[in-house]
Every structure is written in C-alpha cells, then in structure tokens.
Amino acid sequence: MKKHSSLQIIRDEHASLAAMLQSMRMMIERGPSEDRRNFFDVLRAMLFYIDEFPERLHHPKESNLLFPKVAKAVPKVMGAIDKLERDHMYSEKAARDLQHLLLSWELLGASRRQAFEDAFKTYMAFYVEHMHLEESIILPEAEHCLTDDEWQALDAAFAANADPLTGHYPPAQEYEKLFSMIVSRAPSPIGLG
C-alpha cells in the first residue's frame, strides 16, 4: 500500500500535541514553585501554540478536506465524523477558556488553581480520545478508500502546516521566539527545562 505524507503529518501533529499536553500536565502537577513567572509564561505559550496550530491549521484541514472525502466514500463513518466535528467546535472554545482560567489563576491566586486543573484534565482526556478516534477509524478508512488524486491534494494541504514541534520543519519567523521559549523552558517531553 502506498504511503501518503498527509497521514504521517497528521500522526506527527497528534504526537506533538500529545507531548505538549503531557508536558503541561507535568508542569501543572508540579505547580509554579519559586519561579512563578516562568511557570505561567510557559503554560501561556503552550496554550497559545495549541490555539495557533491544532485549532487554526490542523483541524480546518481535517474538517474541510479529509472528513468530507472519507464521509463520501465510506458513509458508515458519518457518526464518527459528526463527533469529530463537534469536538473541533468544542476544542477551540475550550483552548480559549483554558487561557482565561490560567490568567485568572496567575492574577487572582491559588483559589483559582483547582478550576484550571479540573478544566485542563477534562481537556486533555477529551483530546486524547479525539486523536484516538481519528487514528483508529478515520485514517484507516481514508487509507483504503481515497483516490490518488485525493491523496495528492491532501498531501499538499497538510504539508503546508509546518508545525515545528513535529521535528520536520523550522518555525516560521513569526513563531521562532514562541518555539524557542517552549523548547528551552518547558519540561520534557517537549522541552529541555
């Protein structure tokens, strides 16, 4: 079976997002300790990354290009696609809600920490389930049913994402500072901090 670069890009982007969420979880569990400013700066940068890349680049290409092609070729997956589309609508708002909850924890203090932690745990569990559904249902069906022309269009569209956290692309100049900060100050598996 022919390999399609868009499938690998989607999987790589899922892996980088999962690693980002795991790093965030580890940071949140440790808490701000004595370096409060770095803690909140890095978490804010990570949430901004999630809002910029998965929400604005990855999801629209799935919703506008991949899902319709798979739904047309394999109607039995419509229930999964409907759920994934609802997830996409939810996840953008949830990412922004997390940014607000983080800011309220930072500015208003420890009494706001639990609300952020609870929302983050829900968000992380949601995202892990979302990516699993795509990788276990949609991507295998796409591999079996899409034409070479459809793959060519998908491969070109997803290649333009250029998410540097996948390790395949240098960051666009406008994002270079963001990625440098995340990598240098966040804990592994994303960063060196």
C-alpha positions as a printed NumPy array, in Angstrom:
array([[  0.   ,   0.   ,   0.   ],
       [  1.298,   3.442,  -0.943],
       [  2.327,   5.763,   1.906],
       [  0.726,   9.184,   1.953],
       [  2.601,  12.059,   3.568],
       [ -0.582,  13.646,   4.923],
       [ -1.228,  10.585,   7.094],
       [  2.246,  10.838,   8.608],
       [  1.856,  14.596,   9.108],
       [ -1.46 ,  14.085,  10.899],
       [  0.062,  11.402,  13.128],
       [  3.164,  13.544,  13.795],
       [  0.995,  16.524,  14.701],
       [ -1.065,  14.336,  17.018],
       [  2.136,  13.08 ,  18.664],
       [  3.497,  16.61 ,  19.142],
       [  0.183,  17.751,  20.629],
       [  0.082,  14.732,  22.953],
       [  3.644,  15.519,  24.08 ],
       [  2.694,  19.174,  24.628],
       [ -0.302,  18.152,  26.73 ],
       [  1.848,  15.704,  28.708],
       [  4.436,  18.423,  29.423],
       [  1.669,  20.776,  30.502],
       [  0.215,  18.108,  32.809],
       [  3.623,  17.596,  34.404],
       [  4.103,  21.33 ,  34.884],
       [  0.653,  21.766,  36.394],
       [  1.203,  18.886,  38.819],
       [  4.483,  20.448,  39.98 ],
       [  2.938,  23.902,  40.25 ],
       [  4.621,  27.27 ,  39.967],
       [  7.095,  26.82 ,  42.869],
       [  9.512,  29.721,  43.245],
       [  9.68 ,  30.61 ,  39.546],
       [  6.085,  31.749,  39.143],
       [  6.743,  33.978,  36.164],
       [  8.407,  31.243,  34.089],
       [  5.668,  28.77 ,  35.01 ],
       [  2.823,  30.98 ,  33.797],
       [  4.767,  32.296,  30.782],
       [  5.492,  28.777,  29.541],
       [  1.954,  27.471,  30.128],
       [  0.554,  30.519,  28.325],
       [  2.929,  29.899,  25.402],
       [  1.87 ,  26.248,  25.265],
       [ -1.824,  27.143,  25.244],
       [ -1.138,  29.721,  22.551],
       [  0.607,  27.025,  20.486],
       [ -2.451,  24.767,  20.831],
       [ -4.721,  27.602,  19.744],
       [ -2.489,  28.531,  16.794],
       [ -1.513,  25.167,  15.316],
       [ -4.012,  22.392,  16.027],
       [ -7.011,  24.716,  16.137],
       [ -6.216,  27.008,  13.202],
       [ -4.204,  24.764,  10.857],
       [ -4.742,  21.089,  11.636],
       [ -8.476,  20.929,  12.4  ],
       [ -9.708,  23.05 ,   9.465],
       [ -7.856,  20.814,   7.007],
       [ -9.383,  17.724,   8.571],
       [-12.863,  19.281,   8.582],
       [-12.725,  20.823,   5.121],
       [-10.607,  18.326,   3.194],
       [-10.212,  14.928,   4.84 ],
       [-13.543,  14.272,   6.556],
       [-15.804,  15.107,   3.564],
       [-13.809,  12.806,   1.285],
       [-13.938,   9.936,   3.758],
       [-17.646,  10.501,   4.519],
       [-18.482,  10.415,   0.808],
       [-16.506,   7.228,   0.21 ],
       [-17.453,   5.433,   3.451],
       [-20.851,   6.638,   4.72 ],
       [-20.726,   4.249,   7.706],
       [-18.187,   6.576,   9.399],
       [-20.578,   9.567,   9.473],
       [-21.281,   9.065,  13.188],
       [-17.562,   9.277,  13.977],
       [-17.126,  12.287,  11.694],
       [-20.083,  14.067,  13.31 ],
       [-18.486,  13.527,  16.721],
       [-15.099,  14.749,  15.489],
       [-16.687,  17.875,  14.002],
       [-18.431,  18.612,  17.31 ],
       [-15.064,  18.046,  19.002],
       [-13.429,  20.611,  16.705],
       [-16.056,  23.19 ,  17.624],
       [-15.625,  22.418,  21.326],
       [-11.826,  22.347,  21.326],
       [-11.313,  25.867,  20.013],
       [-13.551,  27.35 ,  22.717],
       [-12.034,  25.056,  25.352],
       [ -8.499,  26.214,  24.496],
       [ -9.558,  29.831,  24.94 ],
       [-11.384,  29.012,  28.173],
       [ -8.189,  27.402,  29.488],
       [ -6.245,  30.553,  28.622],
       [ -8.728,  32.584,  30.647],
       [ -8.637,  30.156,  33.587],
       [ -4.833,  30.209,  33.57 ],
       [ -4.827,  34.   ,  33.6  ],
       [ -7.27 ,  34.068,  36.5  ],
       [ -5.049,  31.624,  38.45 ],
       [ -1.998,  33.768,  37.729],
       [ -3.625,  37.098,  38.598],
       [ -6.07 ,  36.103,  41.334],
       [ -4.06 ,  33.412,  43.06 ],
       [ -4.264,  29.873,  44.347],
       [ -8.038,  29.958,  44.876],
       [ -8.345,  29.726,  41.063],
       [ -5.895,  26.862,  40.59 ],
       [ -8.372,  23.995,  41.007],
       [-10.727,  25.348,  38.336],
       [ -7.838,  25.464,  35.864],
       [ -6.575,  21.995,  36.827],
       [-10.04 ,  20.455,  36.501],
       [-10.629,  22.083,  33.108],
       [ -7.195,  21.01 ,  31.884],
       [ -7.728,  17.37 ,  32.942],
       [-11.045,  17.334,  31.072],
       [ -9.441,  18.956,  28.031],
       [ -6.527,  16.535,  27.962],
       [ -8.77 ,  13.467,  28.259],
       [-11.024,  14.86 ,  25.54 ],
       [ -8.086,  15.464,  23.198],
       [ -6.552,  12.023,  23.723],
       [ -9.917,  10.414,  22.905],
       [-10.374,  12.713,  19.889],
       [ -6.996,  11.813,  18.386],
       [ -7.59 ,   8.111,  19.046],
       [-10.913,   8.221,  17.181],
       [ -9.273,   9.873,  14.178],
       [ -6.372,   7.431,  14.134],
       [ -8.397,   4.279,  14.746],
       [-11.417,   4.971,  12.498],
       [-10.929,   7.819,  10.026],
       [ -7.304,   7.399,   8.953],
       [ -7.554,   3.636,   8.271],
       [-10.733,   4.179,   6.239],
       [ -9.057,   7.012,   4.335],
       [ -6.105,   4.752,   3.511],
       [ -8.436,   2.22 ,   1.925],
       [-10.876,   4.426,   0.062],
       [ -9.321,   7.662,  -1.194],
       [ -8.031,   8.032,  -4.743],
       [ -4.513,   9.042,  -5.742],
       [ -5.802,  12.473,  -6.789],
       [ -7.482,  12.964,  -3.409],
       [ -4.281,  11.929,  -1.635],
       [ -2.241,  14.316,  -3.728],
       [ -4.479,  17.226,  -2.682],
       [ -4.43 ,  16.153,   0.984],
       [ -0.65 ,  15.663,   0.984],
       [ -0.098,  19.158,  -0.433],
       [ -2.521,  20.784,   2.015],
       [ -1.112,  19.117,   5.135],
       [  2.497,  19.707,   4.045],
       [  1.79 ,  23.431,   4.342],
       [  1.088,  23.118,   8.104],
       [  4.808,  23.195,   9.008],
       [  4.385,  22.514,  12.727],
       [  7.977,  22.707,  14.025],
       [  7.192,  20.635,  17.122],
       [  6.896,  17.608,  14.859],
       [ 10.62 ,  17.982,  14.186],
       [ 10.177,  18.237,  10.421],
       [ 10.026,  21.957,   9.846],
       [ 11.848,  25.052,  11.   ],
       [  9.466,  27.52 ,  12.643],
       [  8.121,  30.362,  10.581],
       [  9.972,  33.505,  11.563],
       [  6.947,  34.905,  13.384],
       [  6.814,  31.778,  15.597],
       [ 10.545,  31.318,  16.178],
       [ 10.53 ,  33.103,  19.554],
       [  7.474,  31.134,  20.728],
       [  9.022,  27.76 ,  19.929],
       [ 12.4  ,  28.729,  21.35 ],
       [ 10.751,  29.666,  24.64 ],
       [  8.669,  26.494,  24.811],
       [ 11.586,  24.207,  23.992],
       [ 14.085,  25.934,  26.27 ],
       [ 11.818,  26.413,  29.286],
       [  9.225,  23.612,  29.249],
       [  9.883,  20.196,  30.774],
       [ 10.38 ,  17.142,  28.589],
       [  8.92 ,  15.553,  26.528],
       [  8.569,  18.917,  24.732],
       [ 11.324,  20.988,  26.247],
       [ 14.702,  20.926,  27.849],
       [ 13.712,  22.697,  31.058]])
